[in-house]
Amino acid sequence: MADELSPAMQQYLEIIYDLSQKAPDPGVADIALAMKVSKAGVSQALDMLKSLGLIAHPRYGKVFLTKKGKSTAKNIRLKHDTLRYFFSTILGVDPAIAEVDACKIEHVISSETFDKLLLFLSKKA
């Protein structure tokens, strides 16, 4: 499912997941602050994610990840964390740069390439 979402929608889903790990059920203002975008922009993105069955968002209410949304967000987070680990630990890239690069690449890496990376890392462990 993550491969079918635009990078921007993946980023929204990841932010919602991350926020919900710190405090349950973030609101539009929380998401806007975390992404440094307007509340109107967040509302448009939430409408898209809702139409895809990834979130539940009652009008003026908090945002809830659906089972499908949570699974998709966890997959995006796994990509991010794995890429950051690979860049910083295996390749020796500065952690700050590894973080930025992982954030960019997690949204465009193919499933095939990511699966091969996981296989490579499992052999290194």
MOPAC internal coordinates of N, CA, C and O (Angstrom, degrees):
PM7 1SCF
backbone

  N    0.0000 0     0.00 0     0.00 0    0    0    0
  C    1.4614 1     0.00 0     0.00 0    1    0    0
  C    1.5204 1   111.38 1     0.00 0    2    1    0
  O    1.2310 1   120.03 1   139.92 1    3    2    1
  N    1.3283 1   117.54 1   -40.08 1    3    2    1
  C    1.4652 1   120.50 1  -177.60 1    5    3    2
  C    1.5216 1   111.08 1   -59.34 1    6    5    3
  O    1.2310 1   120.54 1   144.22 1    7    6    5
  N    1.3422 1   116.58 1   -35.78 1    7    6    5
  C    1.4600 1   120.06 1  -179.46 1    9    7    6
  C    1.5285 1   112.02 1   -64.09 1   10    9    7
  O    1.2310 1   120.40 1   157.15 1   11   10    9
  N    1.3298 1   116.84 1   -22.85 1   11   10    9
  C    1.4624 1   121.62 1  -178.08 1   13   11   10
  C    1.5230 1   112.47 1   -86.17 1   14   13   11
  O    1.2310 1   120.01 1   166.34 1   15   14   13
  N    1.3094 1   117.58 1   -13.66 1   15   14   13
  C    1.4675 1   121.95 1  -179.38 1   17   15   14
  C    1.5197 1   110.18 1   -88.95 1   18   17   15
  O    1.2310 1   120.95 1   -31.92 1   19   18   17
  N    1.3138 1   115.78 1   148.08 1   19   18   17
  C    1.4652 1   119.64 1   173.80 1   21   19   18
  C    1.5239 1   108.70 1   -67.40 1   22   21   19
  O    1.2310 1   120.28 1   -22.42 1   23   22   21
  N    1.3311 1   117.06 1   157.58 1   23   22   21
  C    1.4714 1   118.77 1   176.54 1   25   23   22
  C    1.5296 1   112.78 1   -54.20 1   26   25   23
  O    1.2310 1   120.16 1   142.49 1   27   26   25
  N    1.3178 1   117.30 1   -37.51 1   27   26   25
  C    1.4698 1   119.88 1   180.00 1   29   27   26
  C    1.5234 1   111.30 1   -65.26 1   30   29   27
  O    1.2310 1   119.90 1   137.19 1   31   30   29
  N    1.3271 1   117.79 1   -42.81 1   31   30   29
  C    1.4631 1   120.96 1   179.48 1   33   31   30
  C    1.5314 1   110.66 1   -67.95 1   34   33   31
  O    1.2310 1   120.56 1   144.15 1   35   34   33
  N    1.3219 1   116.54 1   -35.85 1   35   34   33
  C    1.4648 1   119.88 1   175.27 1   37   35   34
  C    1.5238 1   110.15 1   -62.33 1   38   37   35
  O    1.2310 1   120.76 1   138.65 1   39   38   37
  N    1.3280 1   116.14 1   -41.35 1   39   38   37
  C    1.4609 1   120.56 1  -179.32 1   41   39   38
  C    1.5257 1   110.92 1   -64.19 1   42   41   39
  O    1.2310 1   120.43 1   137.75 1   43   42   41
  N    1.3404 1   116.79 1   -42.25 1   43   42   41
  C    1.4589 1   120.19 1   177.15 1   45   43   42
  C    1.5270 1   110.43 1   -60.34 1   46   45   43
  O    1.2310 1   120.69 1   133.64 1   47   46   45
  N    1.3179 1   116.29 1   -46.36 1   47   46   45
  C    1.4583 1   120.48 1  -178.85 1   49   47   46
  C    1.5285 1   111.04 1   -62.06 1   50   49   47
  O    1.2310 1   120.67 1   138.55 1   51   50   49
  N    1.3145 1   116.33 1   -41.45 1   51   50   49
  C    1.4670 1   120.98 1   179.18 1   53   51   50
  C    1.5363 1   110.69 1   -64.56 1   54   53   51
  O    1.2310 1   120.37 1   137.34 1   55   54   53
  N    1.3055 1   116.90 1   -42.66 1   55   54   53
  C    1.4718 1   121.12 1   179.27 1   57   55   54
  C    1.5305 1   110.26 1   -63.86 1   58   57   55
  O    1.2310 1   120.38 1   136.31 1   59   58   57
  N    1.3274 1   116.89 1   -43.69 1   59   58   57
  C    1.4623 1   119.92 1   178.48 1   61   59   58
  C    1.5274 1   109.80 1   -60.54 1   62   61   59
  O    1.2310 1   120.79 1   136.46 1   63   62   61
  N    1.3196 1   116.10 1   -43.54 1   63   62   61
  C    1.4707 1   120.55 1   178.31 1   65   63   62
  C    1.5300 1   110.53 1   -61.25 1   66   65   63
  O    1.2310 1   120.61 1   130.86 1   67   66   65
  N    1.3226 1   116.44 1   -49.14 1   67   66   65
  C    1.4747 1   120.38 1  -179.00 1   69   67   66
  C    1.5265 1   111.15 1   -60.74 1   70   69   67
  O    1.2310 1   120.25 1   135.45 1   71   70   69
  N    1.3256 1   117.12 1   -44.55 1   71   70   69
  C    1.4655 1   120.58 1   179.62 1   73   71   70
  C    1.5298 1   111.05 1   -63.64 1   74   73   71
  O    1.2310 1   120.66 1   140.32 1   75   74   73
  N    1.3207 1   116.34 1   -39.68 1   75   74   73
  C    1.4640 1   119.61 1  -178.04 1   77   75   74
  C    1.5312 1   111.93 1   -70.24 1   78   77   75
  O    1.2310 1   119.91 1   162.08 1   79   78   77
  N    1.3243 1   117.78 1   -17.92 1   79   78   77
  C    1.4602 1   121.03 1   175.38 1   81   79   78
  C    1.5269 1   110.98 1   -77.01 1   82   81   79
  O    1.2310 1   120.52 1   154.49 1   83   82   81
  N    1.3227 1   116.62 1   -25.51 1   83   82   81
  C    1.4696 1   121.19 1  -179.22 1   85   83   82
  C    1.5230 1   111.71 1   -89.51 1   86   85   83
  O    1.2310 1   120.65 1   138.72 1   87   86   85
  N    1.3201 1   116.37 1   -41.28 1   87   86   85
  C    1.4628 1   122.53 1   179.14 1   89   87   86
  C    1.5212 1   106.64 1  -149.06 1   90   89   87
  O    1.2310 1   119.92 1   -46.33 1   91   90   89
  N    1.3050 1   117.75 1   133.67 1   91   90   89
  C    1.4592 1   118.91 1  -175.68 1   93   91   90
  C    1.5230 1   113.11 1   -63.89 1   94   93   91
  O    1.2310 1   122.10 1   -37.51 1   95   94   93
  N    1.3123 1   113.58 1   142.49 1   95   94   93
  C    1.4555 1   122.18 1   169.24 1   97   95   94
  C    1.5361 1   114.93 1    57.35 1   98   97   95
  O    1.2310 1   120.64 1  -105.69 1   99   98   97
  N    1.3208 1   116.39 1    74.31 1   99   98   97
  C    1.4640 1   118.68 1   177.95 1  101   99   98
  C    1.5283 1   111.78 1   -66.84 1  102  101   99
  O    1.2310 1   121.36 1   -21.59 1  103  102  101
  N    1.3149 1   115.00 1   158.41 1  103  102  101
  C    1.4560 1   120.87 1   177.07 1  105  103  102
  C    1.5214 1   110.26 1  -105.43 1  106  105  103
  O    1.2310 1   121.15 1    -3.96 1  107  106  105
  N    1.3051 1   115.41 1   176.04 1  107  106  105
  C    1.4647 1   122.04 1  -179.49 1  109  107  106
  C    1.5267 1   110.48 1   -57.67 1  110  109  107
  O    1.2310 1   120.13 1   137.13 1  111  110  109
  N    1.3309 1   117.36 1   -42.87 1  111  110  109
  C    1.4692 1   120.73 1  -178.65 1  113  111  110
  C    1.5263 1   111.15 1   -63.64 1  114  113  111
  O    1.2310 1   120.20 1   141.41 1  115  114  113
  N    1.3315 1   117.22 1   -38.59 1  115  114  113
  C    1.4688 1   121.09 1   178.40 1  117  115  114
  C    1.5266 1   110.93 1   -62.63 1  118  117  115
  O    1.2310 1   121.21 1   135.84 1  119  118  117
  N    1.3199 1   115.29 1   -44.16 1  119  118  117
  C    1.4695 1   120.67 1  -179.11 1  121  119  118
  C    1.5261 1   110.31 1   -67.31 1  122  121  119
  O    1.2310 1   120.54 1   137.02 1  123  122  121
  N    1.3220 1   116.58 1   -42.98 1  123  122  121
  C    1.4718 1   120.82 1   179.01 1  125  123  122
  C    1.5231 1   110.96 1   -60.38 1  126  125  123
  O    1.2310 1   120.43 1   136.98 1  127  126  125
  N    1.3156 1   116.78 1   -43.02 1  127  126  125
  C    1.4585 1   121.40 1   179.55 1  129  127  126
  C    1.5333 1   110.66 1   -64.30 1  130  129  127
  O    1.2310 1   120.52 1   134.60 1  131  130  129
  N    1.3273 1   116.62 1   -45.40 1  131  130  129
  C    1.4643 1   120.62 1  -178.32 1  133  131  130
  C    1.5287 1   111.87 1   -64.86 1  134  133  131
  O    1.2310 1   120.48 1   145.76 1  135  134  133
  N    1.3303 1   116.69 1   -34.24 1  135  134  133
  C    1.4656 1   120.25 1  -177.03 1  137  135  134
  C    1.5309 1   112.73 1   -95.48 1  138  137  135
  O    1.2310 1   121.15 1   172.02 1  139  138  137
  N    1.3273 1   115.41 1    -7.98 1  139  138  137
  C    1.4666 1   120.61 1  -178.42 1  141  139  138
  C    1.5303 1   111.65 1    59.40 1  142  141  139
  O    1.2310 1   121.85 1  -132.33 1  143  142  141
  N    1.3426 1   114.06 1    47.67 1  143  142  141
  C    1.4623 1   121.66 1   177.20 1  145  143  142
  C    1.5203 1   108.65 1  -132.40 1  146  145  143
  O    1.2310 1   120.81 1    -7.87 1  147  146  145
  N    1.3263 1   116.06 1   172.13 1  147  146  145
  C    1.4687 1   120.11 1  -179.78 1  149  147  146
  C    1.5254 1   111.06 1   -76.79 1  150  149  147
  O    1.2310 1   121.13 1   -22.62 1  151  150  149
  N    1.3211 1   115.45 1   157.38 1  151  150  149
  C    1.4608 1   120.46 1   176.70 1  153  151  150
  C    1.5257 1   110.32 1   -63.47 1  154  153  151
  O    1.2310 1   120.27 1   146.35 1  155  154  153
  N    1.3220 1   117.08 1   -33.65 1  155  154  153
  C    1.4699 1   120.39 1   178.42 1  157  155  154
  C    1.5264 1   110.31 1   -63.94 1  158  157  155
  O    1.2310 1   120.69 1   139.30 1  159  158  157
  N    1.3235 1   116.29 1   -40.70 1  159  158  157
  C    1.4637 1   120.46 1   177.51 1  161  159  158
  C    1.5181 1   111.63 1   -63.72 1  162  161  159
  O    1.2310 1   120.91 1   139.80 1  163  162  161
  N    1.3310 1   115.87 1   -40.20 1  163  162  161
  C    1.4663 1   120.61 1   177.88 1  165  163  162
  C    1.5253 1   109.76 1   -63.78 1  166  165  163
  O    1.2310 1   120.39 1   136.65 1  167  166  165
  N    1.3210 1   116.86 1   -43.35 1  167  166  165
  C    1.4673 1   120.42 1  -178.86 1  169  167  166
  C    1.5217 1   111.50 1   -60.11 1  170  169  167
  O    1.2310 1   120.24 1   140.11 1  171  170  169
  N    1.3201 1   117.14 1   -39.89 1  171  170  169
  C    1.4707 1   120.65 1   177.49 1  173  171  170
  C    1.5257 1   110.78 1   -64.17 1  174  173  171
  O    1.2310 1   120.51 1   135.60 1  175  174  173
  N    1.3137 1   116.63 1   -44.40 1  175  174  173
  C    1.4620 1   120.63 1   179.49 1  177  175  174
  C    1.5252 1   110.57 1   -64.10 1  178  177  175
  O    1.2310 1   120.33 1   139.45 1  179  178  177
  N    1.3264 1   116.98 1   -40.55 1  179  178  177
  C    1.4553 1   120.52 1   179.92 1  181  179  178
  C    1.5247 1   111.35 1   -64.11 1  182  181  179
  O    1.2310 1   120.71 1   142.91 1  183  182  181
  N    1.3335 1   116.25 1   -37.09 1  183  182  181
  C    1.4653 1   119.15 1   176.60 1  185  183  182
  C    1.5235 1   110.67 1   -60.23 1  186  185  183
  O    1.2310 1   120.40 1   139.09 1  187  186  185
  N    1.3278 1   116.84 1   -40.91 1  187  186  185
  C    1.4583 1   121.42 1   179.21 1  189  187  186
  C    1.5289 1   110.42 1   -65.82 1  190  189  187
  O    1.2310 1   120.46 1   131.91 1  191  190  189
  N    1.3316 1   116.72 1   -48.09 1  191  190  189
  C    1.4654 1   120.66 1  -179.85 1  193  191  190
  C    1.5290 1   111.41 1   -63.05 1  194  193  191
  O    1.2310 1   120.81 1   144.31 1  195  194  193
  N    1.3241 1   116.06 1   -35.69 1  195  194  193
  C    1.4657 1   120.78 1   177.66 1  197  195  194
  C    1.5239 1   110.48 1   -66.12 1  198  197  195
  O    1.2310 1   120.41 1   137.40 1  199  198  197
  N    1.3288 1   116.82 1   -42.60 1  199  198  197
  C    1.4710 1   120.37 1  -179.82 1  201  199  198
  C    1.5263 1   112.13 1   -64.38 1  202  201  199
  O    1.2310 1   120.58 1   156.12 1  203  202  201
  N    1.3278 1   116.50 1   -23.88 1  203  202  201
  C    1.4655 1   121.60 1   178.41 1  205  203  202
  C    1.5299 1   112.63 1   -89.78 1  206  205  203
  O    1.2310 1   121.05 1   179.11 1  207  206  205
  N    1.3329 1   115.59 1    -0.89 1  207  206  205
  C    1.4601 1   119.77 1   178.68 1  209  207  206
  C    1.5181 1   114.11 1    76.75 1  210  209  207
  O    1.2310 1   120.23 1  -158.91 1  211  210  209
  N    1.3427 1   117.17 1    21.09 1  211  210  209
  C    1.4643 1   121.04 1  -177.20 1  213  211  210
  C    1.5276 1   113.09 1   -93.76 1  214  213  211
  O    1.2310 1   120.70 1   157.67 1  215  214  213
  N    1.3295 1   116.27 1   -22.33 1  215  214  213
  C    1.4651 1   121.10 1   179.02 1  217  215  214
  C    1.5181 1   109.93 1  -139.36 1  218  217  215
  O    1.2310 1   121.46 1   -18.87 1  219  218  217
  N    1.3076 1   114.81 1   161.13 1  219  218  217
  C    1.4618 1   122.68 1   166.53 1  221  219  218
  C    1.5209 1   105.65 1  -115.66 1  222  221  219
  O    1.2310 1   121.02 1   -45.98 1  223  222  221
  N    1.3141 1   115.65 1   134.02 1  223  222  221
  C    1.4622 1   119.42 1  -178.10 1  225  223  222
  C    1.5228 1   109.51 1  -148.34 1  226  225  223
  O    1.2310 1   120.99 1   -89.46 1  227  226  225
  N    1.3359 1   115.71 1    90.54 1  227  226  225
  C    1.4627 1   117.63 1   176.23 1  229  227  226
  C    1.5301 1   109.97 1   -63.27 1  230  229  227
  O    1.2310 1   120.71 1   -32.42 1  231  230  229
  N    1.3020 1   116.24 1   147.58 1  231  230  229
  C    1.4718 1   121.06 1  -178.95 1  233  231  230
  C    1.5327 1   109.79 1   -51.02 1  234  233  231
  O    1.2310 1   120.95 1   -54.12 1  235  234  233
  N    1.3202 1   115.79 1   125.88 1  235  234  233
  C    1.4697 1   124.93 1  -179.36 1  237  235  234
  C    1.5290 1   113.27 1    62.93 1  238  237  235
  O    1.2310 1   120.22 1  -163.93 1  239  238  237
  N    1.3210 1   117.19 1    16.07 1  239  238  237
  C    1.4583 1   120.31 1  -178.57 1  241  239  238
  C    1.5198 1   112.22 1  -105.77 1  242  241  239
  O    1.2310 1   121.93 1     6.52 1  243  242  241
  N    1.2904 1   113.92 1  -173.48 1  243  242  241
  C    1.4660 1   122.14 1   178.35 1  245  243  242
  C    1.5213 1   109.75 1   -76.93 1  246  245  243
  O    1.2310 1   121.03 1   -13.58 1  247  246  245
  N    1.3278 1   115.64 1   166.42 1  247  246  245
  C    1.4568 1   122.04 1  -178.24 1  249  247  246
  C    1.5276 1   109.02 1  -104.22 1  250  249  247
  O    1.2310 1   120.76 1   -50.33 1  251  250  249
  N    1.3054 1   116.15 1   129.67 1  251  250  249
  C    1.4598 1   122.20 1   179.76 1  253  251  250
  C    1.5229 1   109.06 1  -120.79 1  254  253  251
  O    1.2310 1   120.20 1   -48.27 1  255  254  253
  N    1.3125 1   117.23 1   131.73 1  255  254  253
  C    1.4621 1   120.37 1   172.99 1  257  255  254
  C    1.5239 1   108.87 1   -76.48 1  258  257  255
  O    1.2310 1   120.68 1   -45.01 1  259  258  257
  N    1.3290 1   116.30 1   134.99 1  259  258  257
  C    1.4542 1   119.87 1   172.44 1  261  259  258
  C    1.5260 1   107.56 1   -77.11 1  262  261  259
  O    1.2310 1   120.51 1    -6.15 1  263  262  261
  N    1.3115 1   116.63 1   173.85 1  263  262  261
  C    1.4620 1   120.44 1   176.76 1  265  263  262
  C    1.5313 1   109.68 1   -58.06 1  266  265  263
  O    1.2310 1   120.67 1   134.87 1  267  266  265
  N    1.3083 1   116.33 1   -45.13 1  267  266  265
  C    1.4674 1   122.16 1   178.28 1  269  267  266
  C    1.5330 1   110.30 1   -63.55 1  270  269  267
  O    1.2310 1   120.41 1   138.73 1  271  270  269
  N    1.3265 1   116.82 1   -41.27 1  271  270  269
  C    1.4598 1   121.01 1   179.73 1  273  271  270
  C    1.5179 1   112.47 1   -66.05 1  274  273  271
  O    1.2310 1   120.98 1   139.27 1  275  274  273
  N    1.3223 1   115.73 1   -40.73 1  275  274  273
  C    1.4675 1   119.97 1   179.65 1  277  275  274
  C    1.5274 1   109.98 1   -65.96 1  278  277  275
  O    1.2310 1   120.33 1   137.49 1  279  278  277
  N    1.3099 1   116.97 1   -42.51 1  279  278  277
  C    1.4637 1   121.08 1   178.66 1  281  279  278
  C    1.5277 1   111.27 1   -62.18 1  282  281  279
  O    1.2310 1   120.77 1   136.06 1  283  282  281
  N    1.3238 1   116.14 1   -43.94 1  283  282  281
  C    1.4646 1   120.89 1   179.18 1  285  283  282
  C    1.5177 1   110.62 1   -64.90 1  286  285  283
  O    1.2310 1   120.35 1   136.23 1  287  286  285
  N    1.3276 1   116.94 1   -43.77 1  287  286  285
  C    1.4659 1   121.35 1   179.83 1  289  287  286
  C    1.5247 1   111.13 1   -64.04 1  290  289  287
  O    1.2310 1   120.31 1   139.76 1  291  290  289
  N    1.3255 1   117.01 1   -40.24 1  291  290  289
  C    1.4696 1   120.21 1   178.27 1  293  291  290
  C    1.5297 1   110.44 1   -62.65 1  294  293  291
  O    1.2310 1   120.44 1   142.42 1  295  294  293
  N    1.3212 1   116.77 1   -37.58 1  295  294  293
  C    1.4561 1   120.84 1   178.02 1  297  295  294
  C    1.5288 1   111.13 1   -65.41 1  298  297  295
  O    1.2310 1   120.42 1   138.37 1  299  298  297
  N    1.3189 1   116.80 1   -41.63 1  299  298  297
  C    1.4664 1   120.99 1   177.18 1  301  299  298
  C    1.5315 1   109.73 1   -64.01 1  302  301  299
  O    1.2310 1   120.17 1   135.65 1  303  302  301
  N    1.3209 1   117.27 1   -44.35 1  303  302  301
  C    1.4657 1   122.19 1   179.24 1  305  303  302
  C    1.5329 1   110.52 1   -62.75 1  306  305  303
  O    1.2310 1   119.87 1   140.82 1  307  306  305
  N    1.3453 1   117.85 1   -39.18 1  307  306  305
  C    1.4639 1   121.85 1   177.11 1  309  307  306
  C    1.5288 1   110.26 1   -61.38 1  310  309  307
  O    1.2310 1   120.56 1   136.44 1  311  310  309
  N    1.3138 1   116.53 1   -43.56 1  311  310  309
  C    1.4665 1   119.99 1   178.16 1  313  311  310
  C    1.5237 1   109.83 1   -60.24 1  314  313  311
  O    1.2310 1   121.17 1   132.15 1  315  314  313
  N    1.3161 1   115.36 1   -47.85 1  315  314  313
  C    1.4726 1   120.11 1  -178.39 1  317  315  314
  C    1.5324 1   110.52 1   -59.20 1  318  317  315
  O    1.2310 1   120.59 1   128.20 1  319  318  317
  N    1.3112 1   116.48 1   -51.80 1  319  318  317
  C    1.4639 1   120.80 1  -176.51 1  321  319  318
  C    1.5278 1   111.67 1   -64.26 1  322  321  319
  O    1.2310 1   120.37 1   140.60 1  323  322  321
  N    1.3220 1   116.90 1   -39.40 1  323  322  321
  C    1.4607 1   120.82 1   179.85 1  325  323  322
  C    1.5214 1   111.06 1   -66.76 1  326  325  323
  O    1.2310 1   120.67 1   135.05 1  327  326  325
  N    1.3201 1   116.32 1   -44.95 1  327  326  325
  C    1.4678 1   119.69 1   178.85 1  329  327  326
  C    1.5220 1   111.28 1   -63.34 1  330  329  327
  O    1.2310 1   120.51 1   136.34 1  331  330  329
  N    1.3324 1   116.62 1   -43.66 1  331  330  329
  C    1.4666 1   120.08 1   179.07 1  333  331  330
  C    1.5325 1   110.07 1   -60.64 1  334  333  331
  O    1.2310 1   120.25 1   135.17 1  335  334  333
  N    1.3162 1   117.13 1   -44.83 1  335  334  333
  C    1.4591 1   121.94 1   177.85 1  337  335  334
  C    1.5292 1   110.68 1   -59.58 1  338  337  335
  O    1.2310 1   120.57 1   131.55 1  339  338  337
  N    1.3171 1   116.51 1   -48.45 1  339  338  337
  C    1.4674 1   121.20 1  -178.83 1  341  339  338
  C    1.5296 1   110.78 1   -58.93 1  342  341  339
  O    1.2310 1   120.90 1   131.99 1  343  342  341
  N    1.3172 1   115.89 1   -48.01 1  343  342  341
  C    1.4651 1   119.34 1  -177.79 1  345  343  342
  C    1.5276 1   111.77 1   -65.48 1  346  345  343
  O    1.2310 1   120.14 1   133.30 1  347  346  345
  N    1.3250 1   117.34 1   -46.70 1  347  346  345
  C    1.4646 1   119.44 1  -174.44 1  349  347  346
  C    1.5238 1   112.88 1   -80.30 1  350  349  347
  O    1.2310 1   120.06 1   134.79 1  351  350  349
  N    1.3225 1   117.48 1   -45.21 1  351  350  349
  C    1.4630 1   120.26 1  -173.62 1  353  351  350
  C    1.5259 1   112.74 1   -85.00 1  354  353  351
  O    1.2310 1   120.30 1   134.21 1  355  354  353
  N    1.3047 1   117.03 1   -45.79 1  355  354  353
  C    1.4664 1   120.09 1  -176.28 1  357  355  354
  C    1.5263 1   111.03 1   -82.05 1  358  357  355
  O    1.2310 1   120.61 1   134.65 1  359  358  357
  N    1.3278 1   116.45 1   -45.35 1  359  358  357
  C    1.4679 1   119.52 1  -177.03 1  361  359  358
  C    1.5264 1   113.53 1   -90.48 1  362  361  359
  O    1.2310 1   119.78 1   163.49 1  363  362  361
  N    1.3246 1   118.03 1   -16.51 1  363  362  361
  C    1.4608 1   121.17 1   179.46 1  365  363  362
  C    1.5168 1   114.72 1    78.42 1  366  365  363
  O    1.2310 1   120.44 1  -157.50 1  367  366  365
  N    1.3226 1   116.77 1    22.50 1  367  366  365
  C    1.4667 1   121.07 1   177.32 1  369  367  366
  C    1.5291 1   108.64 1   -72.06 1  370  369  367
  O    1.2310 1   120.73 1   -36.80 1  371  370  369
  N    1.3176 1   116.20 1   143.20 1  371  370  369
  C    1.4624 1   121.30 1   176.07 1  373  371  370
  C    1.5325 1   108.66 1   -50.96 1  374  373  371
  O    1.2310 1   119.77 1   -47.13 1  375  374  373
  N    1.3511 1   118.05 1   132.87 1  375  374  373
  C    1.4659 1   120.56 1  -176.45 1  377  375  374
  C    1.5313 1   114.80 1   -54.62 1  378  377  375
  O    1.2310 1   119.88 1   142.73 1  379  378  377
  N    1.3178 1   117.84 1   -37.27 1  379  378  377
  C    1.4713 1   120.04 1   179.47 1  381  379  378
  C    1.5318 1   110.87 1   -65.91 1  382  381  379
  O    1.2310 1   120.67 1   139.31 1  383  382  381
  N    1.3142 1   116.33 1   -40.69 1  383  382  381
  C    1.4647 1   120.50 1   177.93 1  385  383  382
  C    1.5263 1   109.61 1   -69.89 1  386  385  383
  O    1.2310 1   120.18 1   139.00 1  387  386  385
  N    1.3223 1   117.26 1   -41.00 1  387  386  385
  C    1.4683 1   121.25 1   178.76 1  389  387  386
  C    1.5263 1   110.57 1   -59.23 1  390  389  387
  O    1.2310 1   120.29 1   140.74 1  391  390  389
  N    1.3308 1   117.04 1   -39.26 1  391  390  389
  C    1.4660 1   121.67 1   178.62 1  393  391  390
  C    1.5246 1   110.93 1   -62.70 1  394  393  391
  O    1.2310 1   120.36 1   131.78 1  395  394  393
  N    1.3211 1   116.92 1   -48.22 1  395  394  393
  C    1.4694 1   121.49 1  -179.44 1  397  395  394
  C    1.5244 1   110.72 1   -63.49 1  398  397  395
  O    1.2310 1   120.37 1   134.07 1  399  398  397
  N    1.3198 1   116.89 1   -45.93 1  399  398  397
  C    1.4623 1   120.60 1  -179.26 1  401  399  398
  C    1.5287 1   111.51 1   -64.46 1  402  401  399
  O    1.2310 1   120.30 1   138.40 1  403  402  401
  N    1.3182 1   117.04 1   -41.60 1  403  402  401
  C    1.4649 1   120.67 1   178.56 1  405  403  402
  C    1.5211 1   110.62 1   -60.71 1  406  405  403
  O    1.2310 1   120.51 1   139.12 1  407  406  405
  N    1.3170 1   116.64 1   -40.88 1  407  406  405
  C    1.4635 1   121.59 1  -179.67 1  409  407  406
  C    1.5264 1   111.15 1   -62.79 1  410  409  407
  O    1.2310 1   120.46 1   143.39 1  411  410  409
  N    1.3032 1   116.72 1   -36.61 1  411  410  409
  C    1.4707 1   120.66 1   179.18 1  413  411  410
  C    1.5238 1   111.55 1   -75.08 1  414  413  411
  O    1.2310 1   120.54 1   134.67 1  415  414  413
  N    1.3056 1   116.57 1   -45.33 1  415  414  413
  C    1.4640 1   121.57 1  -171.60 1  417  415  414
  C    1.5292 1   112.31 1   -76.71 1  418  417  415
  O    1.2310 1   119.84 1   149.68 1  419  418  417
  N    1.3296 1   117.92 1   -30.32 1  419  418  417
  C    1.4692 1   120.47 1  -176.61 1  421  419  418
  C    1.5232 1   112.18 1   -56.33 1  422  421  419
  O    1.2310 1   120.11 1   153.72 1  423  422  421
  N    1.3072 1   117.39 1   -26.28 1  423  422  421
  C    1.4634 1   121.70 1  -175.32 1  425  423  422
  C    1.5283 1   113.39 1   -87.84 1  426  425  423
  O    1.2310 1   120.20 1   166.04 1  427  426  425
  N    1.3101 1   117.22 1   -13.96 1  427  426  425
  C    1.4687 1   118.93 1  -175.45 1  429  427  426
  C    1.5252 1   113.77 1  -122.04 1  430  429  427
  O    1.2310 1   119.82 1   169.74 1  431  430  429
  N    1.3222 1   117.95 1   -10.26 1  431  430  429
  C    1.4602 1   120.50 1  -178.54 1  433  431  430
  C    1.5359 1   108.99 1   -67.81 1  434  433  431
  O    1.2310 1   120.53 1   -44.00 1  435  434  433
  N    1.3051 1   116.59 1   136.00 1  435  434  433
  C    1.4677 1   120.35 1   179.57 1  437  435  434
  C    1.5236 1   110.06 1   -73.14 1  438  437  435
  O    1.2310 1   121.13 1   -22.68 1  439  438  437
  N    1.3142 1   115.44 1   157.32 1  439  438  437
  C    1.4696 1   120.50 1   177.09 1  441  439  438
  C    1.5153 1   110.41 1   -61.42 1  442  441  439
  O    1.2310 1   120.48 1   141.24 1  443  442  441
  N    1.3160 1   116.68 1   -38.76 1  443  442  441
  C    1.4670 1   120.19 1  -179.43 1  445  443  442
  C    1.5295 1   110.95 1   -62.66 1  446  445  443
  O    1.2310 1   120.45 1   132.60 1  447  446  445
  N    1.3283 1   116.75 1   -47.40 1  447  446  445
  C    1.4651 1   120.00 1  -179.80 1  449  447  446
  C    1.5239 1   110.77 1   -64.81 1  450  449  447
  O    1.2310 1   120.40 1   138.46 1  451  450  449
  N    1.3285 1   116.83 1   -41.54 1  451  450  449
  C    1.4574 1   119.55 1  -179.35 1  453  451  450
  C    1.5313 1   110.86 1   -65.42 1  454  453  451
  O    1.2310 1   120.53 1   139.08 1  455  454  453
  N    1.3221 1   116.59 1   -40.92 1  455  454  453
  C    1.4683 1   119.73 1   177.39 1  457  455  454
  C    1.5287 1   110.99 1   -60.80 1  458  457  455
  O    1.2310 1   120.51 1   140.50 1  459  458  457
  N    1.3287 1   116.62 1   -39.50 1  459  458  457
  C    1.4741 1   120.28 1   178.46 1  461  459  458
  C    1.5256 1   110.45 1   -67.00 1  462  461  459
  O    1.2310 1   120.32 1   143.37 1  463  462  461
  N    1.3267 1   116.99 1   -36.63 1  463  462  461
  C    1.4585 1   120.60 1   177.20 1  465  463  462
  C    1.5317 1   110.40 1   -64.27 1  466  465  463
  O    1.2310 1   120.32 1   135.76 1  467  466  465
  N    1.3215 1   116.99 1   -44.24 1  467  466  465
  C    1.4631 1   120.43 1   177.11 1  469  467  466
  C    1.5172 1   111.45 1   -60.91 1  470  469  467
  O    1.2310 1   120.29 1   139.29 1  471  470  469
  N    1.3150 1   117.05 1   -40.71 1  471  470  469
  C    1.4542 1   121.69 1   178.21 1  473  471  470
  C    1.5290 1   110.48 1   -63.32 1  474  473  471
  O    1.2310 1   120.86 1   135.53 1  475  474  473
  N    1.3275 1   115.95 1   -44.47 1  475  474  473
  C    1.4711 1   121.54 1   177.58 1  477  475  474
  C    1.5270 1   110.63 1   -59.23 1  478  477  475
  O    1.2310 1   120.49 1   132.92 1  479  478  477
  N    1.3037 1   116.67 1   -47.08 1  479  478  477
  C    1.4622 1   121.11 1  -178.44 1  481  479  478
  C    1.5236 1   112.02 1   -66.74 1  482  481  479
  O    1.2310 1   120.38 1   145.60 1  483  482  481
  N    1.3199 1   116.87 1   -34.40 1  483  482  481
  C    1.4629 1   119.17 1   178.73 1  485  483  482
  C    1.5280 1   111.59 1   -67.05 1  486  485  483
  O    1.2310 1   120.32 1   151.32 1  487  486  485
  N    1.3095 1   116.99 1   -28.68 1  487  486  485
  C    1.4628 1   121.20 1   177.98 1  489  487  486
  C    1.5209 1   111.25 1   -77.75 1  490  489  487
  O    1.2310 1   120.46 1   156.11 1  491  490  489
  N    1.3489 1   116.72 1   -23.89 1  491  490  489
  C    1.4683 1   121.73 1  -179.84 1  493  491  490
  C    1.5341 1   110.99 1   -79.73 1  494  493  491
  O    1.2310 1   120.72 1   157.63 1  495  494  493
  N    1.3190 1   116.22 1   -22.37 1  495  494  493
  C    1.4711 1   120.70 1  -174.06 1  497  495  494
  C    1.5207 1   112.66 1   -74.46 1  498  497  495
  O    1.2310 1   120.10 1   180.00 1  499  498  497

